[in-house]
Amino acid sequence: MSKLLIVANILNGLTLIILVAAVAGFISFLNIYGLFLACVTVIIAWGVLKHQRWGYFAAAAWGLACYQLAKQGYEFQSIKRHVMIVGFTLIPVALFLHETLGKAKAKSAQKNGKESDRTPKMPD
């Protein structure tokens, strides 16, 4: 395994730890808003766990959203600085993981199961 892949797997684990800790934090709000944020975070964590490209991209957007919520003083009053630091650093980490670990869609436009691209409807 290359060093880049080892670093990516370590960062993936740290990202999952951050997301799971955030779920616990959102549940501690004890309201519907916190439950909604926890559900969204669980969906994002599932995508990151399964190495889905959308999961990493959503984690970057989630980090930016948490940063903005803390910066503007809407949420995270007691841990504002920590949330801003983690949210800001999660953005490039998630984008890096998106490019290194994210599963790309299989390109199947040319792979239609036929040996030849010629069809009866195509002129010779």
Order of alpha helices (4+ residues) and beta strands (2+ residues): alpha-alpha-alpha-alpha
